[in-house]
């Protein structure tokens, strides 16, 4: 059955239909427009209603969910039992598991510590030290002349002593790994000229850590200047265009580190990597199938060889172990994307929670302000009522203190005509006042005039405490105009003489201010 806009409600579940009913009851929106909005709101009625009234902005949760759908997944190899048996029949002698690679140690160069001999001990052993230097000098000269013999005719102990002596007396200062790498690169350029090999400018341990972190292949090259094949290997093989171009290609993910075995760090690397022949190269990479953090030596390239053979060995190692690294890259990308997704979801939740808290705070502040305004208005009304009550009590009390009108026979009486304000309804009032009547009593007469005419007013009223009366009118003469302020010192006789016409004017709050 189709509803408005040709939409089939039968395709919705019971919960979705209930959410749609609740949403349309509140917003009265068309069903054809309500369903897409509910779908964008994950069928959350409250979120949909908020979007309908507040406007629909960017949805962090929807963006995070969309990003979650694009997370790269590591490719897995699927194989059934039939394929496994068939593969075993075709290749019965193939090992079922890849042979484990040789572990690649992380070599951190140990600085040599110089021990200073005490002065007295040095004096005692000075003759022995002099004799030892003389003995080693003679034999070093002998070994030097024997080094010109062909290698096949050299005695074994002589060859090893020459190598050890050269290594110990090379005179190369022990420096930090980064300085050693810079010195190797500088010597390499001076010996072989400009080249395109991007040697890593750091220690071997740092290069190994970089290859492990970035999932790259580390090509370690160890050179021995005293070896006869070193120069031909470097010029013809290592610096050949095909090898240099392959190493510089970013798609191959190769980091190259070089070292001279006359340096302390390169010599320690040679010992840890069991280097027995030069020139020596090896390819190291992460071997996830043998351990999630294990670095292994996947290819050894020892001795002189052609550029084709050298490049084929490196390419074979990369081809063999490249898929494993690609799988680890996919897993890391998936984990990073999942972390980003969780971070975006947490951020969106925090923003939504902060918005809810802000709305709740604003509501509380509005309610508090309304309650305070209502309380203030009530207090002001109560204060105005109390003030009016005290004012009325004061008028009743003041009416009892006003002196009566003097007799017509009084010669010093002052006759005044008072034009009362229209609000009082009294009109024009003519009355005689004693000559010594103060202006304050005149103001009191005008203030209490209506009470003086009322016989039912309480004649025993008392003056209210803590009340200071303020007159809301002023008295002025007509010609010439002069305003008289209430005063207990000035009298009507002084100001008006024998009589006069006065006007009573109401004072508005603005004029009073």
C-alpha positions in Angstrom: 0.0 0.0 0.0 1.4 3.4 -1.1 1.3 6.5 1.0 1.8 10.1 0.1 4.4 10.7 -2.6 4.2 7.1 -3.8 6.1 5.9 -0.7 5.6 2.3 0.4 5.2 2.1 4.2 5.3 -1.7 4.0 9.1 -1.5 3.4 9.6 0.0 6.9 10.0 -2.1 10.0 7.6 -1.7 13.0 10.1 0.4 14.9 10.6 2.7 11.9 6.9 3.1 11.4 6.5 4.0 15.0 9.3 6.6 14.8 7.7 8.0 11.6 4.4 8.3 13.3 5.9 10.1 16.3 7.9 12.4 14.1 4.9 13.4 11.9 2.7 14.0 14.9 5.2 16.6 16.2 6.3 18.2 12.9 3.3 17.6 10.6 5.8 17.1 7.7 4.9 15.2 4.6 5.9 11.5 4.7 7.9 11.7 1.5 10.1 14.4 3.1 10.0 12.9 6.6 11.4 9.5 5.7 14.7 10.8 4.1 15.3 13.0 7.1 14.7 10.1 9.5 17.1 8.0 7.5 19.8 10.7 7.7 19.2 10.8 11.5 19.5 7.0 11.9 15.8 6.9 12.7 16.4 8.8 15.9 13.2 10.9 16.4 14.8 13.4 18.7 17.7 14.2 16.3 15.3 14.4 13.4 13.0 16.8 15.3 16.0 19.0 16.2 17.1 19.0 12.6 13.6 20.0 11.4 13.3 23.0 13.8 17.0 24.1 14.1 18.1 23.4 10.6 20.2 20.6 9.3 24.0 21.3 9.4 27.0 19.1 9.0 26.6 15.7 10.8 29.9 14.6 12.3 28.5 11.1 13.1 27.4 10.6 9.5 30.8 11.8 8.2 32.6 9.5 10.6 30.3 6.6 9.6 31.1 7.3 5.9 34.8 7.3 6.7 34.4 4.0 8.5 32.9 2.5 5.3 36.1 3.4 3.4 38.5 1.8 5.8 41.0 -0.3 3.8 41.0 -3.9 4.8 44.0 -6.2 4.7 43.7 -8.7 1.9 43.5 -12.3 3.2 44.4 -15.4 1.3 41.5 -17.9 1.1 42.2 -21.5 0.3 40.0 -24.6 0.5 41.1 -28.1 1.3 40.9 -29.3 -2.3 43.2 -26.5 -3.5 45.7 -27.3 -0.7 45.8 -31.0 -1.6 46.2 -30.2 -5.3 49.0 -27.8 -4.6 50.7 -30.4 -2.4 50.4 -33.0 -5.3 51.8 -30.7 -7.9 54.7 -29.4 -5.7 55.3 -32.3 -3.2 58.8 -31.1 -2.3 57.9 -27.5 -1.6 58.2 -26.7 2.1 54.9 -25.8 3.7 56.4 -22.9 5.6 58.8 -20.2 4.5 62.3 -20.7 6.1 63.0 -18.4 8.9 65.2 -15.5 8.1 68.3 -14.5 10.0 67.5 -11.9 12.6 68.9 -8.4 11.9 70.5 -7.1 15.1 70.1 -3.4 16.1 73.7 -2.2 16.5 74.2 0.8 18.8 77.9 1.9 18.7 79.6 1.8 22.1 81.9 4.8 22.7 85.4 3.9 23.7 86.2 4.8 27.3 89.7 6.1 28.0 91.3 5.0 31.3 93.9 7.3 32.7 96.7 5.5 34.5 97.8 6.9 37.9 101.0 9.0 37.8 103.0 6.7 40.1 102.0 3.6 38.2 102.9 5.2 34.9 106.4 6.0 36.2 106.9 2.5 37.4 105.8 0.9 34.1 107.5 3.5 31.8 110.4 1.1 30.9 108.0 -1.7 30.0 105.8 0.6 27.9 108.9 1.9 26.1 110.1 -1.6 25.3 106.6 -2.6 24.1 106.5 0.3 21.7 109.9 -0.5 20.4 108.9 -4.2 19.9 105.6 -3.3 18.2 107.4 -0.8 15.9 109.9 -3.4 14.7 107.2 -6.0 14.0 104.9 -3.4 12.4 107.6 -2.6 9.9 108.1 -6.3 9.3 104.4 -6.8 8.7 104.4 -3.8 6.4 107.0 -5.4 4.1 105.3 -8.8 4.3 102.1 -7.1 3.1 103.6 -6.7 -0.4 103.6 -10.5 -0.8 100.7 -12.1 -2.6 97.8 -13.0 -0.3 98.3 -16.7 -0.9 101.9 -16.5 0.3 101.1 -14.5 3.5 101.1 -16.4 6.7 97.7 -16.5 8.3 98.8 -14.8 11.5 100.5 -12.0 9.5 97.3 -11.3 7.5 95.2 -11.2 10.6 97.7 -9.0 12.4 97.9 -6.6 9.5 94.1 -6.3 9.3 93.9 -5.8 13.0 96.8 -3.3 13.1 95.3 -1.2 10.3 92.0 -1.2 12.0 93.5 -0.1 15.3 95.9 2.4 13.9 93.7 3.9 11.2 93.7 7.2 13.2 90.0 7.7 12.5 88.5 9.6 15.4 85.5 8.0 17.0 82.5 10.3 16.5 78.7 10.3 16.9 76.7 8.1 14.5 75.4 11.1 12.5 78.8 12.7 12.2 80.2 9.3 11.1 77.6 9.0 8.4 78.4 12.5 7.2 82.1 11.7 7.1 81.4 8.5 5.1 79.3 10.4 2.6 82.0 13.1 2.3 84.8 10.6 1.8 82.7 8.6 -0.7 82.1 11.7 -2.8 85.8 12.7 -2.7 86.8 9.2 -3.8 84.1 8.4 -6.4 82.8 11.9 -7.3 79.2 13.0 -7.6 76.7 10.1 -7.2 72.9 9.7 -6.9 72.8 7.3 -3.9 70.7 8.8 -1.0 72.8 7.5 1.9 71.0 7.7 5.2 72.5 10.5 7.3 72.4 8.8 10.7 73.4 5.8 12.6 72.7 2.2 11.5 70.3 1.8 14.5 68.3 4.9 13.4 68.2 3.6 9.8 66.9 0.2 11.1 64.3 1.9 13.2 63.2 4.1 10.3 62.8 1.1 8.0 60.8 -0.7 10.7 58.5 2.3 11.3 57.9 3.2 7.7 57.8 -0.5 6.4 60.7 0.0 4.0 63.7 -2.1 3.0 67.1 -1.3 4.4 70.1 -1.8 2.1 73.2 -1.9 4.2 76.5 -1.5 2.3 79.8 -2.1 4.1 83.1 -1.2 2.3 86.7 -1.9 3.2 89.2 0.5 1.6 92.0 -2.1 2.0 90.0 -4.6 -0.1 91.1 -4.9 -3.8 87.6 -5.3 -5.2 86.1 -2.3 -3.4 86.7 0.3 -6.0 85.6 -1.8 -9.0 82.4 -2.8 -7.1 81.5 0.7 -6.2 82.2 2.2 -9.7 80.8 -0.6 -11.8 78.1 -2.1 -9.7 76.9 0.1 -6.8 77.0 3.3 -8.9 75.6 1.8 -12.1 72.6 3.7 -13.5 70.2 0.8 -13.1 71.1 0.3 -9.5 71.0 4.0 -8.6 67.6 4.5 -10.4 66.1 1.5 -8.7 67.2 2.7 -5.2 65.9 6.2 -5.9 62.5 5.0 -7.1 60.1 5.8 -4.2 57.9 2.9 -5.2 60.6 0.5 -4.2 60.8 1.8 -0.6 64.5 1.4 -0.2 66.7 3.1 2.4 70.5 2.8 1.8 73.0 3.0 4.6 76.7 2.9 4.0 79.7 2.5 6.3 83.5 2.2 6.2 84.7 -0.7 8.4 87.6 1.5 9.6 84.9 3.4 11.5 83.9 2.0 14.9 80.2 1.8 14.1 80.6 0.1 10.7 83.1 -2.4 12.2 80.5 -3.3 14.9 77.8 -3.7 12.3 80.1 -6.0 10.3 80.8 -8.2 13.4 77.1 -8.4 14.3 76.0 -9.3 10.7 78.8 -11.9 10.4 80.5 -10.2 7.5 83.5 -12.3 6.3 84.0 -11.0 2.9 83.9 -7.5 1.3 82.3 -5.7 -0.3 79.3 -6.7 1.7 75.6 -5.8 1.2 72.4 -7.1 2.8 68.7 -6.3 2.6 66.8 -6.0 5.9 63.1 -5.6 6.4 60.3 -6.4 8.8 59.2 -10.1 8.6 55.6 -10.0 10.0 55.1 -13.8 9.5 58.0 -14.5 11.9 57.1 -11.8 14.4 55.2 -8.6 14.4 58.3 -6.6 15.3 61.0 -8.8 14.0 63.6 -7.4 11.5 65.3 -10.1 9.4 68.1 -10.3 6.9 66.2 -11.3 3.7 69.2 -11.2 1.3 73.0 -11.2 1.5 75.1 -9.9 -1.4 78.7 -10.7 -0.7 81.8 -10.1 -2.8 82.1 -8.5 -6.3 79.3 -9.1 -8.7 77.8 -7.6 -11.9 75.1 -4.9 -11.7 72.6 -7.3 -13.1 73.2 -9.9 -10.4 73.3 -7.3 -7.7 70.0 -5.7 -8.8 68.4 -9.1 -9.3 69.2 -10.0 -5.7 67.6 -6.8 -4.3 64.6 -7.1 -6.6 64.1 -10.8 -5.6 64.0 -9.9 -1.9 61.6 -7.0 -2.4 59.4 -9.1 -4.6 59.3 -11.9 -2.1 58.7 -9.8 1.1 56.9 -6.9 -0.5 53.4 -8.4 -0.2 54.0 -9.0 3.5 54.8 -5.4 4.1 51.8 -4.3 2.0 49.6 -6.4 4.2 51.1 -4.7 7.3 50.6 -1.3 5.7 46.9 -2.2 5.1 46.5 -3.3 8.7 48.1 -0.1 10.0 46.0 2.0 7.6 42.9 0.2 8.9 43.9 0.7 12.5 44.7 4.3 11.9 41.4 4.8 10.2 39.6 3.1 13.0 41.4 5.3 15.5 40.4 8.4 13.5 36.8 7.1 13.4 36.7 6.6 17.1 38.3 10.0 17.6 35.7 11.6 15.3 32.9 9.8 17.0 34.2 10.9 20.4 34.6 14.4 19.2 31.1 14.5 17.8 29.7 13.1 21.0 31.6 15.6 23.0 30.3 18.4 20.8 26.8 17.2 21.0 27.1 16.8 24.8 28.6 20.3 25.0 25.7 21.7 23.0 23.2 19.9 25.2 24.9 21.3 28.3 24.9 24.8 26.8 21.2 24.6 26.0 20.5 23.3 29.5 22.6 26.1 31.0 20.8 28.7 28.9 17.4 27.3 30.1 18.6 27.4 33.7 19.8 31.0 33.3 16.6 32.0 31.6 14.5 30.4 34.4 16.7 32.0 37.0 16.4 35.4 35.4 12.6 35.1 35.1 12.3 34.0 38.7 14.5 36.9 39.8 12.5 39.4 37.7 9.3 38.1 39.2 10.7 38.3 42.7 11.9 41.8 42.0 8.6 42.9 40.6 6.8 41.4 43.7 9.2 43.2 46.0 8.7 46.5 44.2 4.9 46.1 44.4 5.1 45.3 48.1 7.4 48.3 48.7 5.1 50.5 46.7 2.1 49.3 48.8 3.9 49.8 52.1 5.0 53.3 50.9 1.4 54.1 49.9 0.1 52.9 53.3 2.7 54.9 55.2 1.9 58.0 53.0 -1.8 57.6 53.8 -1.1 57.3 57.5 1.1 60.4 57.4 -1.6 62.4 55.7 -4.2 61.3 58.3 -1.8 62.3 61.0 -0.8 65.6 59.3 -4.5 66.6 58.8 -4.9 66.6 62.6 -2.1 69.1 63.0 -3.3 71.8 60.6 -4.5 74.9 62.3 -8.1 76.0 61.7 -9.0 78.9 59.5 -8.8 82.3 61.3 -12.0 84.3 61.8 -13.0 87.0 59.4 -12.4 89.7 62.0 -8.7 88.8 62.2 -6.8 91.7 60.8 -3.5 89.9 60.0 -5.0 87.0 58.1 -3.7 86.3 54.6 -6.4 85.5 52.0 -5.1 83.0 49.4 -6.9 81.6 46.3 -5.5 78.1 45.4 -6.1 76.6 42.0 -6.0 72.9 42.9 -4.8 70.4 40.2 -7.4 68.8 38.0 -6.5 65.3 39.3 -7.7 66.3 42.8 -11.2 67.5 41.6 -11.2 70.4 44.2 -11.1 73.2 41.7 -10.5 76.7 43.1 -10.1 76.9 46.9 -10.2 80.2 48.8 -9.0 80.2 52.4 -7.6 82.5 55.0 -4.3 81.6 56.8 -2.6 83.2 59.8 0.1 85.6 59.0 2.7 83.3 60.7 1.6 80.2 58.8 4.8 78.6 57.3 5.0 77.4 53.7 5.4 73.8 55.0 2.0 74.1 56.7 0.6 75.5 53.4 1.9 72.5 51.5 0.4 70.2 54.2 -3.0 71.9 53.8 -3.0 71.3 50.1 -1.8 67.6 50.7 -4.5 66.9 53.2 -7.3 69.0 51.7 -9.5 66.0 50.8 -9.1 64.6 54.4 -10.0 67.9 56.0 -13.3 67.8 54.1 -14.0 64.2 55.3 -15.6 64.0 58.8 -15.0 60.3 59.0 -11.2 60.6 59.1 -9.6 59.2 62.3 -8.7 62.2 64.5 -6.3 60.2 66.6 -3.9 59.1 63.9 -0.2 58.8 64.8 2.8 59.7 62.8 4.4 56.7 61.1 8.0 55.9 62.0 10.9 55.8 59.6 9.0 57.7 57.0 10.0 60.9 55.2 7.2 62.5 53.3 7.8 64.0 49.8 5.3 66.3 48.2 4.4 65.4 44.6 3.3 68.9 43.7 4.6 72.5 43.9 3.0 75.9 44.6 3.7 78.9 42.5 2.4 82.4 42.0 0.8 83.5 38.8 2.0 87.1 38.2 4.9 87.3 38.5 5.6 83.6 38.5 7.5 82.4 41.5 7.8 78.9 42.9 7.6 78.5 46.6 9.4 75.5 48.2 8.1 73.9 51.4 9.9 75.6 54.3 9.5 75.7 58.1 11.1 79.2 58.3 9.4 81.2 55.5 5.8 82.3 56.2 2.9 83.2 53.9 2.9 86.7 55.2 6.4 87.2 54.1 5.9 85.7 50.7 2.3 86.7 49.7 1.6 89.8 51.9 -2.1 90.3 52.5 -3.2 87.7 49.8 -2.6 86.3 46.4 -3.5 83.8 43.7 -1.5 80.5 43.7 -1.4 77.6 41.4 -0.8 74.0 42.6 1.0 72.0 40.0 1.6 68.2 40.0 5.3 67.1 39.6 6.0 64.3 37.2 8.8 61.7 38.1 11.0 63.2 35.3 10.6 66.7 36.6 11.3 65.5 40.1 14.5 63.9 39.0 
